[in-house]
């Protein structure tokens, strides 16, 4: 036997067991050591040692005795509210956003800057993002929350920390992760905003079907651009080249107007937020909502037209993937009372389905992507606490 194999196996087993214990507490809420041992299959002595490590790392904490086990009170283990936190950032066409969440996923800081980023120099937008990130990190520090990492949601294709392209911003080959990491000192991941919005909805949106949390669905993020996040068995489907889910660039009107992507009649050009506002003759989403509530026919027709085009795009998606549901997010969530009927009718017309999958309304609205981005950070810590411990140890050694 290789003399190095036993320590390596031991380290791998310890990492797996740390994840088991922390994941059990995260999944079920306050739990005694005995219950964690029973649910994970680990021995009580093993659980005790692992719990001690997780408490020292600031990931778990003990609360007052919550139950009596075998005649003596048992202390409950909970996720440490001041343990590892995640920073989520979002760059969108008309706003920037930041959220800091604790280990449970609860938001501890939230800030949105409304700003039209189309046509702006990349350096200007990045400078604004860095300022948003700095403000968020200062808030986390003031609350005693150690940031584990950051995740940035971008409305376009991202690969290995680089924004490959964002049609609505006009960006190509922007090394965004490195710029943010250099400024904040945090490890930084980039994600497509529609993908992390779908994860945000799954984790924090409260969607259920027949009493079971929703794990197979398509999330449609409707803003100025339109994105689709595809979740299959609780995992985002990204495609071979990380480009899956570009619902906004599905052609729904082949003879329609030219799109920023170079195509014609894309869903974005026929049902995007700007198109709906223009057809309704109003300037803002608040104006459009008020017009729909007042029964303004131009506004209602504009929203219904968008719903029909959305149904055309979704019909192909549903036929191909057969998801359990569709979740309407962003502007589509706001407009759902006047849009859903037209969308459902269009889906039925183009698929022949008498009962298409239910259309659910986002529980997070425009916050889904930035919440999902922050959530990916803390979920990664829970999934691999050993890596978090190793990074923290290396950081302390490097700073000493």
C-alpha positions as a LaTeX table, in Angstrom:
\begin{tabular}{lrrr}
\hline
Residue & $x$ (\AA) & $y$ (\AA) & $z$ (\AA) \\
\hline
Unk1 & 0.00 & 0.00 & 0.00 \\
Unk2 & 1.18 & 3.49 & $-0.79$ \\
Unk3 & 2.05 & 5.08 & 2.59 \\
Unk4 & 0.46 & 8.32 & 1.37 \\
Unk5 & $-2.89$ & 6.73 & 0.55 \\
Unk6 & $-4.15$ & 6.25 & 4.11 \\
Unk7 & $-3.86$ & 9.94 & 5.12 \\
Unk8 & $-5.42$ & 10.96 & 1.80 \\
Unk9 & $-8.32$ & 8.57 & 2.34 \\
Unk10 & $-8.73$ & 9.80 & 5.90 \\
Unk11 & $-8.79$ & 13.43 & 4.76 \\
Unk12 & $-11.37$ & 12.62 & 2.10 \\
Unk13 & $-13.56$ & 10.77 & 4.59 \\
Unk14 & $-13.33$ & 13.61 & 7.10 \\
Unk15 & $-14.32$ & 16.14 & 4.44 \\
Unk16 & $-17.30$ & 13.98 & 3.47 \\
Unk17 & $-18.39$ & 13.56 & 7.09 \\
Unk18 & $-18.10$ & 17.28 & 7.83 \\
Unk19 & $-20.41$ & 17.88 & 4.87 \\
Unk20 & $-22.84$ & 15.21 & 6.12 \\
Unk21 & $-23.10$ & 16.77 & 9.57 \\
Unk22 & $-23.38$ & 20.39 & 8.44 \\
Unk23 & $-25.80$ & 19.44 & 5.67 \\
Unk24 & $-28.05$ & 17.57 & 8.09 \\
Unk25 & $-28.36$ & 20.58 & 10.39 \\
Unk26 & $-28.92$ & 22.87 & 7.40 \\
Unk27 & $-31.62$ & 20.58 & 5.99 \\
Unk28 & $-33.60$ & 19.78 & 9.13 \\
Unk29 & $-33.01$ & 22.77 & 11.40 \\
Unk30 & $-32.03$ & 22.56 & 15.08 \\
Unk31 & $-30.85$ & 19.03 & 15.88 \\
Unk32 & $-29.15$ & 17.24 & 18.73 \\
Unk33 & $-25.93$ & 15.33 & 18.21 \\
Unk34 & $-27.81$ & 12.08 & 18.72 \\
Unk35 & $-30.29$ & 12.92 & 15.98 \\
Unk36 & $-27.51$ & 13.93 & 13.59 \\
Unk37 & $-25.79$ & 10.60 & 14.29 \\
Unk38 & $-29.00$ & 8.66 & 13.70 \\
Unk39 & $-29.80$ & 10.44 & 10.43 \\
Unk40 & $-26.28$ & 10.32 & 8.98 \\
Unk41 & $-25.28$ & 6.84 & 10.12 \\
Unk42 & $-22.16$ & 8.16 & 11.85 \\
Unk43 & $-21.21$ & 7.14 & 15.37 \\
Unk44 & $-21.99$ & 9.53 & 18.18 \\
Unk45 & $-18.30$ & 9.93 & 18.98 \\
Unk46 & $-17.54$ & 10.80 & 15.35 \\
Unk47 & $-20.36$ & 13.33 & 15.27 \\
Unk48 & $-19.11$ & 14.89 & 18.49 \\
Unk49 & $-15.64$ & 15.46 & 17.06 \\
Unk50 & $-16.96$ & 16.80 & 13.76 \\
Unk51 & $-19.36$ & 19.13 & 15.54 \\
Unk52 & $-16.50$ & 20.49 & 17.64 \\
Unk53 & $-14.56$ & 21.31 & 14.46 \\
Unk54 & $-17.59$ & 22.98 & 12.87 \\
Unk55 & $-18.24$ & 25.05 & 15.99 \\
Unk56 & $-14.60$ & 26.19 & 16.10 \\
Unk57 & $-14.89$ & 27.13 & 12.42 \\
Unk58 & $-17.91$ & 29.31 & 13.21 \\
Unk59 & $-20.30$ & 27.24 & 11.09 \\
Unk60 & $-22.38$ & 25.66 & 13.87 \\
Unk61 & $-23.41$ & 26.83 & 17.30 \\
Unk62 & $-25.12$ & 25.27 & 20.27 \\
Unk63 & $-28.37$ & 26.60 & 21.65 \\
Unk64 & $-29.98$ & 26.06 & 25.03 \\
Unk65 & $-31.24$ & 22.53 & 25.77 \\
Unk66 & $-34.21$ & 21.91 & 23.52 \\
Unk67 & $-35.15$ & 18.30 & 24.22 \\
Unk68 & $-34.74$ & 15.51 & 26.72 \\
Unk69 & $-32.95$ & 12.40 & 25.53 \\
Unk70 & $-32.57$ & 9.40 & 27.81 \\
Unk71 & $-33.31$ & 11.45 & 30.90 \\
Unk72 & $-30.98$ & 14.37 & 30.22 \\
Unk73 & $-31.42$ & 17.55 & 28.25 \\
Unk74 & $-29.82$ & 17.68 & 24.78 \\
Unk75 & $-28.39$ & 20.85 & 23.33 \\
Unk76 & $-29.54$ & 21.73 & 19.84 \\
Unk77 & $-27.13$ & 22.43 & 17.00 \\
Unk78 & $-27.99$ & 25.25 & 14.59 \\
Unk79 & $-26.28$ & 27.00 & 11.73 \\
Unk80 & $-24.23$ & 29.87 & 13.14 \\
Unk81 & $-26.07$ & 33.11 & 12.22 \\
Unk82 & $-22.73$ & 34.94 & 12.21 \\
Unk83 & $-20.85$ & 32.19 & 10.39 \\
Unk84 & $-19.73$ & 32.14 & 6.77 \\
Unk85 & $-21.74$ & 34.51 & 4.59 \\
Unk86 & $-22.14$ & 34.84 & 0.84 \\
Unk87 & $-21.92$ & 37.99 & $-1.27$ \\
Unk88 & $-24.17$ & 38.05 & $-4.32$ \\
Unk89 & $-23.78$ & 40.74 & $-6.97$ \\
Unk90 & $-25.86$ & 41.31 & $-10.07$ \\
Unk91 & $-25.16$ & 43.35 & $-13.17$ \\
Unk92 & $-28.27$ & 43.86 & $-15.24$ \\
Unk93 & $-29.26$ & 46.16 & $-18.07$ \\
Unk94 & $-30.93$ & 48.76 & $-15.89$ \\
Unk95 & $-29.65$ & 48.11 & $-12.37$ \\
Unk96 & $-26.88$ & 46.79 & $-10.15$ \\
Unk97 & $-27.62$ & 44.84 & $-6.98$ \\
Unk98 & $-25.90$ & 43.31 & $-3.97$ \\
Unk99 & $-27.08$ & 40.89 & $-1.29$ \\
Unk100 & $-25.26$ & 39.38 & 1.68 \\
Unk101 & $-26.81$ & 36.20 & 3.07 \\
Unk102 & $-25.92$ & 34.18 & 6.13 \\
Unk103 & $-25.53$ & 30.39 & 6.16 \\
Unk104 & $-29.28$ & 29.86 & 6.30 \\
Unk105 & $-29.74$ & 31.97 & 3.16 \\
Unk106 & $-31.43$ & 34.80 & 5.05 \\
Unk107 & $-30.60$ & 38.25 & 3.57 \\
Unk108 & $-28.56$ & 40.40 & 5.94 \\
Unk109 & $-27.91$ & 43.22 & 3.46 \\
Unk110 & $-29.67$ & 44.22 & 0.25 \\
Unk111 & $-29.05$ & 47.19 & $-2.02$ \\
Unk112 & $-30.13$ & 48.06 & $-5.57$ \\
Unk113 & $-28.76$ & 50.87 & $-7.73$ \\
Unk114 & $-31.07$ & 51.83 & $-10.60$ \\
Unk115 & $-28.97$ & 52.79 & $-13.61$ \\
Unk116 & $-29.22$ & 52.23 & $-17.37$ \\
Unk117 & $-26.01$ & 50.38 & $-18.23$ \\
Unk118 & $-26.59$ & 50.15 & $-21.98$ \\
Unk119 & $-24.01$ & 52.00 & $-24.01$ \\
Unk120 & $-21.79$ & 52.74 & $-21.03$ \\
Unk121 & $-18.09$ & 51.97 & $-21.08$ \\
Unk122 & $-17.27$ & 48.63 & $-19.49$ \\
Unk123 & $-14.79$ & 50.30 & $-17.12$ \\
Unk124 & $-17.49$ & 52.66 & $-15.83$ \\
Unk125 & $-19.90$ & 49.83 & $-15.06$ \\
Unk126 & $-17.17$ & 47.75 & $-13.42$ \\
Unk127 & $-16.19$ & 50.73 & $-11.26$ \\
Unk128 & $-19.81$ & 51.03 & $-10.11$ \\
Unk129 & $-19.97$ & 47.30 & $-9.38$ \\
Unk130 & $-16.83$ & 47.53 & $-7.28$ \\
Unk131 & $-18.32$ & 50.37 & $-5.25$ \\
Unk132 & $-21.51$ & 48.35 & $-4.70$ \\
Unk133 & $-19.35$ & 45.39 & $-3.61$ \\
Unk134 & $-17.30$ & 47.53 & $-1.23$ \\
Unk135 & $-20.41$ & 48.88 & 0.44 \\
Unk136 & $-21.76$ & 45.35 & 0.85 \\
Unk137 & $-18.48$ & 44.05 & 2.32 \\
Unk138 & $-18.41$ & 46.93 & 4.79 \\
Unk139 & $-21.93$ & 46.06 & 5.88 \\
Unk140 & $-20.95$ & 42.42 & 6.34 \\
Unk141 & $-17.92$ & 43.43 & 8.42 \\
Unk142 & $-20.01$ & 45.72 & 10.61 \\
Unk143 & $-22.33$ & 42.77 & 11.34 \\
Unk144 & $-19.43$ & 40.44 & 12.11 \\
Unk145 & $-20.19$ & 38.29 & 9.06 \\
Unk146 & $-17.11$ & 36.70 & 7.44 \\
Unk147 & $-17.62$ & 36.58 & 3.67 \\
Unk148 & $-16.69$ & 33.19 & 2.24 \\
Unk149 & $-16.72$ & 34.27 & $-1.42$ \\
Unk150 & $-18.71$ & 36.22 & $-3.99$ \\
Unk151 & $-20.82$ & 35.23 & $-6.98$ \\
Unk152 & $-21.77$ & 37.68 & $-9.74$ \\
Unk153 & $-24.88$ & 37.24 & $-11.89$ \\
Unk154 & $-24.50$ & 38.57 & $-15.44$ \\
Unk155 & $-27.10$ & 38.66 & $-18.27$ \\
Unk156 & $-25.03$ & 36.69 & $-20.73$ \\
Unk157 & $-22.60$ & 33.84 & $-21.30$ \\
Unk158 & $-19.79$ & 33.45 & $-18.76$ \\
Unk159 & $-16.88$ & 31.00 & $-18.83$ \\
Unk160 & $-14.03$ & 30.68 & $-16.32$ \\
Unk161 & $-14.47$ & 34.13 & $-14.78$ \\
Unk162 & $-14.86$ & 35.88 & $-18.14$ \\
Unk163 & $-17.98$ & 37.49 & $-19.56$ \\
Unk164 & $-17.88$ & 36.00 & $-23.07$ \\
Unk165 & $-20.78$ & 38.06 & $-24.38$ \\
Unk166 & $-23.78$ & 40.01 & $-23.13$ \\
Unk167 & $-25.84$ & 41.17 & $-26.14$ \\
Unk168 & $-27.89$ & 43.72 & $-24.20$ \\
Unk169 & $-24.82$ & 45.34 & $-22.65$ \\
Unk170 & $-22.59$ & 44.94 & $-25.68$ \\
Unk171 & $-19.79$ & 43.29 & $-23.68$ \\
Unk172 & $-17.41$ & 40.69 & $-25.09$ \\
Unk173 & $-14.47$ & 38.97 & $-23.38$ \\
Unk174 & $-14.52$ & 40.98 & $-20.14$ \\
Unk175 & $-12.39$ & 39.45 & $-17.35$ \\
Unk176 & $-14.78$ & 40.51 & $-14.64$ \\
Unk177 & $-14.06$ & 37.97 & $-11.89$ \\
Unk178 & $-10.39$ & 38.91 & $-11.68$ \\
Unk179 & $-11.21$ & 42.62 & $-11.35$ \\
Unk180 & $-13.66$ & 42.05 & $-8.49$ \\
Unk181 & $-11.39$ & 39.52 & $-6.77$ \\
Unk182 & $-8.44$ & 41.91 & $-6.86$ \\
Unk183 & $-10.50$ & 44.70 & $-5.32$ \\
Unk184 & $-12.34$ & 42.70 & $-2.64$ \\
Unk185 & $-9.85$ & 39.94 & $-1.86$ \\
Unk186 & $-12.65$ & 37.39 & $-2.23$ \\
Unk187 & $-12.83$ & 34.38 & $-4.50$ \\
Unk188 & $-15.29$ & 35.31 & $-7.25$ \\
Unk189 & $-17.45$ & 33.19 & $-9.56$ \\
Unk190 & $-19.48$ & 34.43 & $-12.51$ \\
Unk191 & $-22.85$ & 32.95 & $-13.40$ \\
Unk192 & $-25.55$ & 33.58 & $-15.96$ \\
Unk193 & $-28.29$ & 35.57 & $-14.22$ \\
Unk194 & $-31.11$ & 33.31 & $-15.42$ \\
Unk195 & $-29.39$ & 30.24 & $-14.00$ \\
Unk196 & $-28.83$ & 31.68 & $-10.54$ \\
Unk197 & $-32.33$ & 33.21 & $-10.60$ \\
Unk198 & $-33.70$ & 29.69 & $-11.08$ \\
Unk199 & $-31.61$ & 28.45 & $-8.15$ \\
Unk200 & $-32.79$ & 31.37 & $-6.04$ \\
Unk201 & $-36.39$ & 30.44 & $-6.78$ \\
Unk202 & $-35.77$ & 26.79 & $-5.90$ \\
Unk203 & $-33.99$ & 27.59 & $-2.62$ \\
Unk204 & $-35.87$ & 30.65 & $-1.41$ \\
Unk205 & $-39.00$ & 31.08 & $-3.54$ \\
Unk206 & $-41.22$ & 28.73 & $-1.54$ \\
Unk207 & $-42.53$ & 26.81 & $-4.58$ \\
Unk208 & $-44.14$ & 23.43 & $-3.96$ \\
Unk209 & $-46.12$ & 20.92 & $-5.98$ \\
Unk210 & $-48.29$ & 18.39 & $-4.17$ \\
Unk211 & $-46.54$ & 19.32 & $-0.93$ \\
Unk212 & $-43.05$ & 18.66 & $-2.34$ \\
Unk213 & $-40.46$ & 21.38 & $-3.05$ \\
Unk214 & $-40.25$ & 22.10 & $-6.77$ \\
Unk215 & $-37.12$ & 20.58 & $-8.36$ \\
Unk216 & $-38.01$ & 20.29 & $-12.06$ \\
Unk217 & $-39.04$ & 23.55 & $-13.69$ \\
Unk218 & $-38.17$ & 26.34 & $-16.09$ \\
Unk219 & $-37.72$ & 29.82 & $-14.65$ \\
Unk220 & $-38.32$ & 32.74 & $-17.01$ \\
Unk221 & $-36.61$ & 35.96 & $-15.97$ \\
Unk222 & $-38.39$ & 38.76 & $-17.76$ \\
Unk223 & $-36.58$ & 42.09 & $-17.66$ \\
Unk224 & $-35.32$ & 44.21 & $-20.57$ \\
Unk225 & $-33.69$ & 40.95 & $-21.60$ \\
Unk226 & $-35.34$ & 37.56 & $-21.18$ \\
Unk227 & $-33.51$ & 34.54 & $-19.80$ \\
Unk228 & $-34.47$ & 30.99 & $-19.01$ \\
Unk229 & $-33.11$ & 28.87 & $-16.17$ \\
Unk230 & $-33.68$ & 25.13 & $-16.58$ \\
Unk231 & $-33.71$ & 23.08 & $-13.37$ \\
Unk232 & $-33.71$ & 19.28 & $-13.65$ \\
Unk233 & $-33.81$ & 17.20 & $-10.47$ \\
Unk234 & $-32.61$ & 20.17 & $-8.44$ \\
Unk235 & $-29.66$ & 21.00 & $-10.72$ \\
Unk236 & $-29.30$ & 23.75 & $-13.32$ \\
Unk237 & $-28.89$ & 22.42 & $-16.85$ \\
Unk238 & $-26.14$ & 24.50 & $-18.47$ \\
Unk239 & $-25.53$ & 22.72 & $-21.76$ \\
Unk240 & $-22.28$ & 21.57 & $-23.35$ \\
Unk241 & $-20.95$ & 25.12 & $-23.70$ \\
Unk242 & $-22.73$ & 26.78 & $-20.75$ \\
Unk243 & $-25.19$ & 28.42 & $-23.11$ \\
Unk244 & $-28.43$ & 26.59 & $-22.30$ \\
Unk245 & $-31.52$ & 28.60 & $-21.37$ \\
Unk246 & $-31.22$ & 31.52 & $-23.82$ \\
Unk247 & $-34.99$ & 31.71 & $-24.04$ \\
Unk248 & $-34.90$ & 35.38 & $-25.03$ \\
Unk249 & $-33.26$ & 34.46 & $-28.31$ \\
Unk250 & $-35.72$ & 31.79 & $-29.34$ \\
Unk251 & $-37.31$ & 33.00 & $-32.60$ \\
Unk252 & $-41.05$ & 33.51 & $-32.23$ \\
Unk253 & $-41.64$ & 35.81 & $-35.24$ \\
Unk254 & $-39.23$ & 34.97 & $-38.11$ \\
Unk255 & $-40.14$ & 38.16 & $-39.98$ \\
Unk256 & $-39.92$ & 40.27 & $-36.83$ \\
Unk257 & $-37.51$ & 43.09 & $-35.98$ \\
Unk258 & $-33.77$ & 42.61 & $-35.69$ \\
Unk259 & $-32.45$ & 41.63 & $-32.24$ \\
Unk260 & $-29.23$ & 42.69 & $-30.53$ \\
Unk261 & $-27.99$ & 39.12 & $-30.96$ \\
Unk262 & $-28.16$ & 39.50 & $-34.74$ \\
Unk263 & $-31.28$ & 37.42 & $-35.26$ \\
Unk264 & $-34.82$ & 38.49 & $-36.15$ \\
Unk265 & $-38.03$ & 38.14 & $-34.17$ \\
Unk266 & $-36.45$ & 36.83 & $-30.97$ \\
Unk267 & $-38.70$ & 36.58 & $-27.93$ \\
Unk268 & $-36.80$ & 39.47 & $-26.35$ \\
Unk269 & $-37.77$ & 41.75 & $-29.25$ \\
Unk270 & $-41.40$ & 40.69 & $-29.14$ \\
Unk271 & $-42.07$ & 40.35 & $-25.40$ \\
Unk272 & $-39.24$ & 42.13 & $-23.59$ \\
Unk273 & $-40.02$ & 44.82 & $-21.05$ \\
Unk274 & $-39.15$ & 47.71 & $-23.37$ \\
Unk275 & $-41.34$ & 46.33 & $-26.15$ \\
Unk276 & $-44.33$ & 45.97 & $-23.84$ \\
Unk277 & $-43.93$ & 49.51 & $-22.51$ \\
Unk278 & $-43.65$ & 50.94 & $-26.02$ \\
Unk279 & $-46.78$ & 49.16 & $-27.25$ \\
Unk280 & $-48.69$ & 50.22 & $-24.16$ \\
Unk281 & $-47.59$ & 53.84 & $-24.59$ \\
Unk282 & $-46.17$ & 54.15 & $-21.06$ \\
Unk283 & $-42.68$ & 54.76 & $-19.71$ \\
Unk284 & $-42.25$ & 52.60 & $-16.62$ \\
Unk285 & $-43.39$ & 49.28 & $-15.20$ \\
Unk286 & $-45.23$ & 51.17 & $-12.46$ \\
Unk287 & $-47.12$ & 53.09 & $-15.15$ \\
Unk288 & $-47.93$ & 49.86 & $-16.98$ \\
Unk289 & $-49.20$ & 48.16 & $-13.83$ \\
Unk290 & $-51.45$ & 51.12 & $-13.03$ \\
Unk291 & $-52.77$ & 51.17 & $-16.58$ \\
Unk292 & $-53.60$ & 47.44 & $-16.47$ \\
Unk293 & $-55.31$ & 47.83 & $-13.10$ \\
Unk294 & $-57.37$ & 50.68 & $-14.55$ \\
Unk295 & $-58.44$ & 48.53 & $-17.51$ \\
Unk296 & $-56.55$ & 50.55 & $-20.14$ \\
Unk297 & $-57.08$ & 48.56 & $-23.34$ \\
Unk298 & $-53.75$ & 49.46 & $-24.97$ \\
Unk299 & $-51.87$ & 48.28 & $-21.89$ \\
Unk300 & $-53.90$ & 45.09 & $-21.60$ \\
Unk301 & $-53.41$ & 44.31 & $-25.30$ \\
Unk302 & $-49.65$ & 44.92 & $-25.07$ \\
Unk303 & $-49.33$ & 42.54 & $-22.12$ \\
Unk304 & $-51.54$ & 39.90 & $-23.74$ \\
Unk305 & $-49.48$ & 40.07 & $-26.96$ \\
Unk306 & $-46.32$ & 39.54 & $-24.93$ \\
Unk307 & $-47.99$ & 36.61 & $-23.18$ \\
Unk308 & $-48.85$ & 34.99 & $-26.51$ \\
Unk309 & $-45.28$ & 35.30 & $-27.79$ \\
Unk310 & $-43.98$ & 33.94 & $-24.50$ \\
Unk311 & $-46.32$ & 30.97 & $-24.91$ \\
Unk312 & $-44.92$ & 30.27 & $-28.38$ \\
Unk313 & $-41.37$ & 30.11 & $-27.01$ \\
Unk314 & $-42.38$ & 28.04 & $-23.99$ \\
Unk315 & $-44.32$ & 25.56 & $-26.12$ \\
Unk316 & $-41.09$ & 24.31 & $-27.70$ \\
Unk317 & $-39.30$ & 24.25 & $-24.34$ \\
Unk318 & $-42.10$ & 22.27 & $-22.69$ \\
Unk319 & $-42.35$ & 19.81 & $-25.56$ \\
Unk320 & $-38.61$ & 19.17 & $-25.42$ \\
Unk321 & $-38.03$ & 19.09 & $-21.65$ \\
Unk322 & $-41.41$ & 18.22 & $-20.05$ \\
Unk323 & $-40.82$ & 20.20 & $-16.82$ \\
Unk324 & $-43.27$ & 20.05 & $-13.94$ \\
Unk325 & $-43.91$ & 23.81 & $-13.97$ \\
Unk326 & $-42.91$ & 27.20 & $-15.33$ \\
Unk327 & $-42.02$ & 29.99 & $-12.88$ \\
Unk328 & $-42.58$ & 33.53 & $-14.16$ \\
Unk329 & $-40.02$ & 35.98 & $-12.77$ \\
Unk330 & $-39.06$ & 39.63 & $-13.07$ \\
Unk331 & $-41.46$ & 41.76 & $-15.10$ \\
Unk332 & $-43.48$ & 38.68 & $-16.04$ \\
Unk333 & $-44.20$ & 38.06 & $-12.35$ \\
Unk334 & $-45.45$ & 41.64 & $-11.98$ \\
Unk335 & $-47.64$ & 41.28 & $-15.06$ \\
Unk336 & $-48.83$ & 37.74 & $-14.30$ \\
Unk337 & $-52.46$ & 38.76 & $-13.50$ \\
Unk338 & $-52.87$ & 40.02 & $-17.09$ \\
Unk339 & $-50.32$ & 37.84 & $-18.88$ \\
Unk340 & $-50.78$ & 34.27 & $-17.60$ \\
Unk341 & $-54.06$ & 33.49 & $-19.36$ \\
Unk342 & $-52.68$ & 34.49 & $-22.77$ \\
Unk343 & $-49.48$ & 32.53 & $-22.14$ \\
Unk344 & $-51.33$ & 29.37 & $-21.08$ \\
Unk345 & $-53.68$ & 29.60 & $-24.08$ \\
Unk346 & $-50.73$ & 30.05 & $-26.43$ \\
Unk347 & $-48.91$ & 27.07 & $-24.94$ \\
Unk348 & $-52.00$ & 24.90 & $-25.36$ \\
Unk349 & $-52.52$ & 26.08 & $-28.94$ \\
Unk350 & $-48.95$ & 25.32 & $-29.98$ \\
Unk351 & $-48.59$ & 22.00 & $-28.14$ \\
Unk352 & $-52.11$ & 20.63 & $-28.24$ \\
Unk353 & $-51.92$ & 20.13 & $-24.47$ \\
Unk354 & $-55.26$ & 20.39 & $-22.74$ \\
Unk355 & $-53.53$ & 20.88 & $-19.38$ \\
Unk356 & $-50.14$ & 22.56 & $-19.80$ \\
Unk357 & $-47.77$ & 22.67 & $-16.81$ \\
Unk358 & $-48.82$ & 25.23 & $-14.21$ \\
Unk359 & $-47.52$ & 28.78 & $-14.47$ \\
Unk360 & $-46.23$ & 29.79 & $-11.05$ \\
Unk361 & $-45.38$ & 33.35 & $-10.06$ \\
Unk362 & $-41.94$ & 34.12 & $-8.66$ \\
Unk363 & $-41.71$ & 34.59 & $-4.92$ \\
Unk364 & $-38.62$ & 36.76 & $-5.32$ \\
Unk365 & $-39.29$ & 38.89 & $-8.41$ \\
Unk366 & $-36.27$ & 40.85 & $-9.60$ \\
Unk367 & $-34.26$ & 39.74 & $-6.54$ \\
Unk368 & $-34.13$ & 36.10 & $-7.65$ \\
Unk369 & $-30.76$ & 36.31 & $-9.41$ \\
Unk370 & $-28.85$ & 38.22 & $-6.73$ \\
Unk371 & $-30.39$ & 36.03 & $-3.99$ \\
Unk372 & $-29.42$ & 32.95 & $-5.97$ \\
Unk373 & $-25.89$ & 34.28 & $-6.48$ \\
Unk374 & $-25.38$ & 34.78 & $-2.74$ \\
Unk375 & $-27.04$ & 31.44 & $-2.10$ \\
Unk376 & $-24.55$ & 29.58 & $-4.29$ \\
Unk377 & $-21.74$ & 30.76 & $-2.02$ \\
Unk378 & $-23.25$ & 29.54 & 1.25 \\
Unk379 & $-24.52$ & 26.34 & $-0.34$ \\
Unk380 & $-20.96$ & 25.64 & $-1.46$ \\
Unk381 & $-19.73$ & 26.12 & 2.12 \\
Unk382 & $-22.39$ & 23.74 & 3.43 \\
Unk383 & $-21.55$ & 21.22 & 0.70 \\
Unk384 & $-17.80$ & 21.34 & 1.39 \\
Unk385 & $-17.01$ & 22.84 & 4.80 \\
Unk386 & $-13.54$ & 21.23 & 4.73 \\
Unk387 & $-12.57$ & 23.44 & 1.78 \\
Unk388 & $-13.83$ & 26.50 & 3.66 \\
Unk389 & $-11.77$ & 25.53 & 6.71 \\
Unk390 & $-8.68$ & 25.01 & 4.54 \\
Unk391 & $-9.08$ & 28.38 & 2.83 \\
Unk392 & $-9.49$ & 30.15 & 6.15 \\
Unk393 & $-6.41$ & 28.45 & 7.57 \\
Unk394 & $-4.37$ & 29.43 & 4.52 \\
Unk395 & $-5.68$ & 33.01 & 4.75 \\
Unk396 & $-4.66$ & 33.26 & 8.42 \\
Unk397 & $-1.21$ & 31.86 & 7.66 \\
Unk398 & $-0.77$ & 34.23 & 4.73 \\
Unk399 & $-1.73$ & 37.28 & 6.79 \\
Unk400 & 0.52 & 36.40 & 9.76 \\
\hline
\end{tabular}
